[in-house]
Amino acid sequence: MKHFNITKFSVAIFILFLIVGCASTQKQLLDSDASQLQLRSIQSRAFDTTDKEKTLRAIIATLQDLGFVIDKADATLGSVTATKLDRYALRMTVTVRPRGDKQLLVRANAQYELTPVDDPEPYQHFFAALQKAMFLAAHNVD
């Protein structure tokens, strides 16, 4: 019977756990990056306009139409933060930034009771309403 060296065995087990741990951590990071990319695509829409001020006004009007109260609006930063209190606290921050020479990128970020919202429905609802508001504003319809 061969002499069994506990130290070598312990080192081998440690290395095995290290390799498995690194592989699962790397997979989690890749999964996290993919889910973040998917969430960003749900939260963002590009609009064929360069009029940041008019877009911010449409965002404010849309949020108010959806029952939100505007907490803060900053034209310089291109952001609007609003809260909806209807048996729950939903907070939404919307930012506007240039995308190329002919578009603006609008990104909405919602939180429900301090928990990030990753369900696509509130974002789809907001962007559908915003798209209608932008269309009406572009055609000077009140």
C-alpha positions in Angstrom: 0.0 0.0 0.0 1.4 3.4 -1.0 1.9 6.1 1.5 -0.9 8.8 1.2 0.3 12.4 1.4 -2.5 14.5 2.9 -0.8 17.8 2.0 -0.7 17.0 -1.7 -4.3 15.8 -1.6 -5.4 19.0 0.1 -3.6 21.2 -2.4 -5.1 19.2 -5.3 -8.6 19.7 -3.8 -8.0 23.4 -3.3 -6.9 23.8 -6.9 -9.9 21.9 -8.1 -12.3 24.2 -6.1 -10.4 27.3 -7.3 -10.8 26.2 -11.0 -14.5 25.4 -10.5 -15.1 28.6 -8.6 -13.4 30.7 -11.2 -15.4 29.0 -14.0 -18.7 29.6 -12.3 -17.8 33.2 -11.4 -16.9 33.8 -15.1 -20.2 32.3 -16.2 -22.1 34.5 -13.7 -20.3 37.6 -15.1 -21.1 36.6 -18.7 -24.7 35.9 -17.7 -24.9 39.2 -15.8 -23.5 41.1 -18.8 -26.0 39.5 -21.1 -28.9 40.3 -18.8 -27.7 43.9 -18.4 -27.5 44.3 -22.2 -31.0 42.8 -22.6 -32.3 45.1 -19.8 -30.7 48.2 -21.4 -32.4 47.3 -24.8 -35.7 47.2 -23.0 -35.1 50.5 -21.2 -33.9 52.4 -24.3 -35.4 53.8 -27.5 -33.9 56.0 -30.2 -36.0 58.9 -31.7 -35.3 60.6 -35.0 -34.9 64.1 -33.5 -32.2 66.3 -32.2 -34.5 68.6 -30.2 -33.5 67.7 -26.6 -35.8 70.3 -25.0 -38.9 69.3 -26.9 -38.1 65.6 -26.1 -37.8 66.5 -22.4 -41.1 68.3 -22.5 -42.7 65.3 -24.1 -41.2 63.0 -21.4 -42.6 65.2 -18.7 -46.0 65.3 -20.2 -46.0 61.6 -20.8 -45.0 60.8 -17.2 -47.8 63.2 -15.9 -50.3 61.5 -18.3 -49.3 58.2 -16.8 -50.0 59.4 -13.3 -46.5 60.3 -12.2 -45.5 63.4 -10.2 -42.4 65.1 -11.4 -39.8 65.2 -8.7 -36.9 66.7 -10.6 -36.1 67.8 -14.1 -32.7 69.0 -15.4 -32.5 70.2 -19.0 -28.7 70.5 -18.8 -28.2 66.9 -17.7 -31.2 65.8 -19.8 -32.9 63.9 -17.0 -36.4 63.7 -15.5 -37.2 61.8 -12.3 -40.8 61.1 -11.3 -42.8 59.1 -8.8 -46.1 57.3 -9.1 -47.9 56.6 -5.8 -50.9 54.4 -6.5 -50.9 51.7 -3.7 -47.1 51.4 -4.5 -44.1 53.6 -5.1 -42.8 53.4 -8.6 -40.0 55.8 -9.4 -38.8 56.4 -12.9 -35.7 58.3 -14.1 -35.6 59.1 -17.8 -32.4 60.4 -19.5 -31.9 61.9 -22.9 -28.6 62.0 -24.8 -27.5 62.4 -28.4 -27.1 59.3 -30.5 -25.2 60.2 -33.6 -26.0 63.4 -35.5 -29.7 62.8 -36.1 -31.1 61.0 -33.1 -31.7 61.2 -29.4 -31.5 58.1 -27.2 -34.1 58.0 -24.4 -33.4 55.6 -21.5 -35.9 55.0 -18.7 -34.9 53.3 -15.4 -37.7 52.3 -13.1 -37.6 51.2 -9.4 -40.4 49.7 -7.4 -39.9 50.2 -3.7 -36.1 50.6 -4.3 -35.9 47.4 -6.4 -34.9 47.8 -10.0 -37.7 46.9 -12.4 -36.6 44.4 -15.1 -40.1 43.5 -16.4 -40.4 44.9 -19.9 -44.1 45.9 -19.5 -43.7 49.3 -17.7 -41.0 50.3 -20.2 -43.1 49.3 -23.2 -46.1 51.2 -21.8 -44.0 54.3 -21.2 -42.3 54.3 -24.6 -45.6 53.6 -26.4 -47.1 56.7 -24.7 -43.9 58.7 -25.3 -43.9 57.8 -29.0 -47.5 59.0 -29.4 -46.6 62.3 -27.6 -43.6 62.8 -29.8 -45.6 62.2 -32.9 -48.3 64.7 -31.8 -45.7 67.3 -30.9 -43.9 66.9 -34.2 -47.2 67.5 -36.0 -48.2 70.4 -33.7 -51.3 68.6 -32.3 -52.2 69.6 -28.7 
